């Protein structure tokens, strides 16, 4: 019955995608073009400048990091996706067991809520501008902003949760329609910012004084900080670690007819995580030059460059990112409580996201959060990689939970949680830059899974 | 109808980005950029839904942040 429904809806959630449903490369290029120009870009770009990244490091580091991300999608994700043609969740279920996948899904859902919370904050920052309500970051991580801003966050969060509870289709359609326009607005914001900083000649652009002056201003206020070349490379490479190293995009590329579709994330990376990040960073540099204000308030930044269009862009960018994220988190929660309605669970997810959004400091720490997200979810991709490429070579059975009917694979559980626990300890207690933990955790997870498979499968 | 709507979308998109280039070149002022971009924005969201997304088949998959 479930399989029939899956086929009828065209989702093929519990079966390989059939030959007749495969899609050509243009579909993937079109999808990724709009997928990574989102509300988060308005936060991440300015945070690079606030963290002290030099313009040269940013331009070259993002170039290399995004290229590595594209290569990871192409050579790590696409071959497995095209061979198995299964969703991430169904593939994990066959390897790790249904109960463990539900647990993984809830962890994913909670992280989604925090991401959506940052987007609620971003949208509220823009909605507040016409009413004189400003986004200000308090010192404490779990400190509220001004009461008026907190009220606005709650209002925006309620609207987003209700819209998400109503369904995903309309938001997905608005996101598709808005994507090309949003990319144009990001570019326009960057160009206008350059003019505002009087960087309109080749000499001024290449000298980059507008950038160094902005960094000097921030550092004079906040103290010296450094965000070096390799930090930028690793961040750009791994900020979507859950999607490529973590194999979430198996669910996308299982529809690919040709391997060349695996290059499609390039358009998302170089429009959203290159042009848009640099443009958003220039917004902050221009604001510093014009008003000596270094607060990375997305609404105010966009307002300064493009007025009402900037405000509309920030609201739509935040909304089109937060809504599907809340919807997805609601589905994850419903997986654990199947008797609860999807609407109720989406509203719960919306409430958690709104609560997270009420703490402005969480969105100001987006660089760290995105790395943590990859550290927690990315290692599961190593389980899939080892299961697909290595287990048979070592004389072991793949998709072991599916063969034994186990609800929880102890090998996967330990292989996942052990490196993630160490990674989180290093991030939160030892101050490790979060994105640095993604690949070591991924490698450790794969190695432990291989070792434990050898031990547990031999015993049985 | 679709062809005309696509043409309007194209012009609307141009209205959001070209003025910033003209501003960069010193041809127009900042206020003109803002108002033209706003007009382009309205035109984009009126014209584009008439042709985009109606027949486009979305790739099913998990939601990407």
Interface residues (C-beta under 8 A of the other chain):
Chain A: X9 X10 X11 X12 X23 X27 X28 X30 X31 X35 X36 X38 X40 X87 X88 X89 X112 X115 X168 X172 X173 X176 X177 X178 X180 X181 X184 X185 X187 X188 X191 X192 X194 X195 X196 X200 X240 X243 X248 X249 X251 X252 X255 X306 X307 X308 X309 X312 X321 X324 X325 X327 X328
Chain B: X12 X13 X16 X17 X19 X20 X21 X23 X24 X25 X26 X30 X33 X34 X35 X37 X38 X40 X41 X44 X45 X48 X49 X52 X53 X56 X57 X58 X59 X60 X61 X62 X63 X64 X65
